[in-house]
């Protein structure tokens, strides 16, 4: 199978990077994401995981992927997939501007842009993510934009994923 790539972008900041899908390590997750593209949503900057930006989406896979290629220590350029039951994110402490209800599921697609990340949540403990992609081009520019997002805020910014 030919390599697949996605473009990850912060629309308002006009910054993009390209990532290679890790189909050899996370085939079910890669296929689910690939079939769902394009995806775009409000961007959030992590509070606990450190150097992470992410967007939340309704479930898009017919069956949630298993925990393939898991990590709790993502490295710069990792794209991660998380699936949460609504009750796990049902607190305003996470800063979400919409209601996340118990009984619902939300998918979190994340980009890690710098080192020293640890997926440990004070409410639920370890939160392993599925590493489904690795940025191959443009991470430096994206990291600068992510740092700006951290300092100046995420309001009005979107994170998008599309086939490259």
Secondary structure, DSSP 8 states (H G I E B T S, - for coil): ----EEEEEETTTTEEEEEEE-TTT-HHHHHHHHHH-SEEEEEEE-SSSSSEEEEEEE--SSS-----SEESS--TTEEEEEEEEGGGG-SGGG--SS---TT-EEEEEEEE-SS----EETTTEE--EEEEEEEEE-HHHHHHHHHHHHHH--TT-EEEEEE-
